[in-house]
């Protein structure tokens, strides 16, 4: 297959995509097809938990009583949980280990707790904490002997981290019907299968499904129409599959370009402060978990300013002060520089990081919009703007250590 054919194919379907997009914009004047009222609601992790809890609570003002809950139990293959005469649904339920269940559902029969469901919401890509799922399971197991289930809700189909729940325990609990994974696709299918009566609630659920599709699945009308066209041609199907295979190579080249841009942006900082050039991890590992975009080492070489992804496929970008080695007087070092670290808002810390935080939402998870903006230097500039304040703090710490 010649390069000319590939370029012609790309240009043809880009033109098709543009035409479909333009038609969508024209029809939007009359039907507002891209508008979704959920954009005005809180749709972070806690906001999405509140929406799901609202639907699953038979006592809520949606007026559908137990339609949503019962269809959810059936969809999740928890038919034995349908025996109840009262249900309590809450968010942020505390555990004995000072953790919080995102959504906590208790089913009662004759004033006794008969079953419990805990939903761990990871739709916004929150990181699994050590023993987190294990602690949740222990907590609900202490509340009710047999009939319980923990539902893990990630933003795409994946298992919890081994540090949160071991593979062996997960497989055992799955066989016992006490652990399940559901995805945004499952939520859409559940709502599709719910026999909603009130038109206003039907519209609200349609908005939720549209939001889930656009936010997590990137399933747009334009993409669907393009697929319908491509699938008519054997040659176009082959070309599309080939382009999928080329995608990883393209990302590797774009990552190399990004690193050249970052090196140029930080060049004066390296020169003035006598930092060695930044460390760049092998781009071939780019799809793997904890892939690092850039690391700027302090002059002591014992810690650094680092930026990496905590999920595979370039997801959940975060950055902060990284512990390159186990410091002999780590507590003293942190205490001495606490005022500097405290200036970083919304920070976290763990055994490998003095402090870290997630990147701006515009580059938190790398989709086609992020990749396409690398050539212009926009992404490098955003990363530079995020890291430079930390690099300046690192210079301040280095200067204190010299004194």
Residue pairs with C-beta under 8 A, 6 or more apart in sequence:
1 238
1 239
1 242
5 239
6 239
6 242
6 243
9 236
9 239
9 243
10 243
13 226
13 229
13 230
16 226
16 229
17 222
17 226
20 221
20 222
20 225
20 226
21 222
24 33
24 34
24 221
24 222
27 33
28 34
28 35
33 221
36 207
36 210
36 211
36 214
37 207
38 207
38 208
38 211
41 47
41 51
42 50
43 211
43 215
44 124
45 102
45 121
45 122
45 123
45 124
45 126
46 91
46 92
46 102
48 121
48 123
48 124
49 91
49 92
49 102
49 103
49 119
49 121
50 91
51 208
52 103
52 119
52 121
52 187
53 89
53 90
53 91
53 103
54 60
54 62
55 62
55 68
55 205
56 68
56 69
56 72
56 89
56 103
56 105
57 69
57 87
57 89
58 65
58 66
58 68
58 69
58 87
59 87
59 89
60 89
62 68
62 198
62 201
62 204
63 198
63 201
64 196
64 197
64 198
64 201
66 87
67 194
67 195
67 196
67 197
68 194
69 87
69 105
70 82
71 190
71 193
71 194
71 195
72 190
72 194
73 79
73 81
73 82
74 82
74 193
75 186
75 189
75 190
75 193
76 149
76 151
76 180
76 182
77 177
77 180
78 115
78 117
78 149
78 177
80 115
80 147
81 107
81 114
81 115
81 117
81 147
81 149
83 107
83 109
83 114
84 107
84 108
84 109
84 114
84 115
85 108
85 109
85 110
86 107
86 108
86 109
86 111
87 105
87 106
87 107
87 108
88 105
88 106
88 108
89 103
89 104
89 105
90 103
90 104
91 102
91 103
91 104
92 100
92 101
92 102
93 100
93 101
93 104
93 118
94 100
95 101
95 135
95 136
95 139
96 139
96 142
97 135
97 138
97 139
99 132
99 135
99 136
99 139
101 118
101 119
101 120
101 136
101 139
101 140
102 118
102 119
102 120
102 121
103 117
103 118
103 119
103 121
104 116
104 117
104 118
104 119
105 116
105 117
105 118
105 119
106 113
106 115
106 116
106 143
107 113
107 114
107 115
107 116
108 114
113 143
113 144
114 144
114 147
115 144
115 147
115 148
115 149
116 140
116 143
116 144
116 147
116 148
116 149
117 148
117 149
117 150
117 151
118 136
118 139
118 140
118 148
118 149
118 150
118 151
119 150
119 151
119 153
120 132
120 133
120 136
120 150
120 151
120 152
120 153
121 153
122 128
122 152
122 153
122 154
122 155
123 153
123 154
123 155
123 184
123 216
124 155
125 155
125 311
125 315
125 316
125 364
125 365
127 161
127 310
127 316
128 160
128 161
128 163
128 164
129 164
130 163
130 164
131 163
131 164
132 160
132 164
132 165
133 150
133 152
133 160
133 164
133 165
134 164
134 165
134 166
134 169
136 150
137 148
137 150
137 165
137 173
137 178
137 179
140 148
140 150
141 148
148 178
149 177
149 178
149 179
149 180
150 173
150 178
150 179
150 180
151 180
151 181
151 182
152 160
152 179
152 180
152 181
152 182
153 181
153 182
153 183
153 187
154 181
154 183
155 183
155 184
155 216
156 183
156 184
156 216
157 181
157 183
157 185
158 181
159 167
159 170
159 181
160 170
165 179
170 179
173 179
174 180
184 212
184 213
184 215
184 216
184 217
185 217
187 208
187 209
187 212
188 209
188 212
188 213
191 205
191 208
191 209
192 209
194 205
196 202
196 205
213 219
213 220
214 220
218 367
229 236
230 236
230 237
230 240
231 237
248 286
248 287
250 371
251 286
251 314
251 371
252 283
252 284
252 286
254 371
254 374
254 375
255 283
255 286
255 293
256 283
257 374
257 375
258 293
258 374
258 379
258 380
258 383
259 280
259 283
259 293
259 294
261 374
261 377
261 380
262 278
262 293
262 294
262 380
262 383
262 384
263 277
263 278
265 380
265 381
265 384
266 278
266 296
266 384
266 391
269 275
269 388
269 391
270 276
270 277
270 278
273 299
273 395
273 398
274 299
275 296
275 297
275 298
275 299
276 297
278 294
278 295
278 296
278 297
279 292
279 294
279 295
279 296
279 297
279 304
280 292
280 293
280 294
280 295
281 291
281 292
281 293
281 295
285 291
286 314
287 312
287 313
287 314
288 312
289 309
289 310
289 311
289 312
290 308
290 309
290 310
291 308
291 309
291 312
291 314
292 306
292 307
292 308
293 307
293 308
293 309
293 317
293 383
294 306
294 307
294 383
294 387
295 304
295 305
295 306
295 307
295 322
296 304
296 305
296 306
296 387
296 391
296 394
297 303
297 304
297 324
298 304
298 394
298 397
298 398
299 398
300 398
300 401
301 324
301 325
302 323
302 324
302 325
302 327
303 321
303 322
303 323
303 324
303 327
303 354
303 394
304 321
304 322
304 324
304 394
305 319
305 320
305 321
305 322
305 387
305 390
305 391
305 394
306 319
306 320
306 321
306 322
307 317
307 318
307 319
307 359
307 383
307 386
307 387
308 317
308 318
308 319
309 315
309 316
309 317
309 318
310 316
310 318
313 366
314 365
314 366
315 365
315 366
316 358
316 364
316 365
317 358
317 359
317 363
317 364
317 365
317 366
318 356
318 357
318 358
318 359
319 356
319 357
319 359
319 386
319 387
319 390
320 344
320 347
320 353
320 354
320 355
320 356
320 357
320 390
321 341
321 353
321 354
321 355
321 356
321 390
321 393
321 394
322 352
322 353
322 354
322 356
323 330
323 351
323 352
323 353
323 354
327 333
334 341
334 354
336 400
337 354
337 397
337 400
340 393
340 396
340 397
341 347
341 354
341 355
341 393
343 393
344 355
344 357
344 390
344 393
345 357
346 357
347 355
347 356
347 357
348 355
348 356
348 357
349 355
349 356
350 356
358 364
359 383
359 386
360 382
360 386
362 370
362 382
363 370
363 379
363 382
363 383
370 379
373 379
374 380
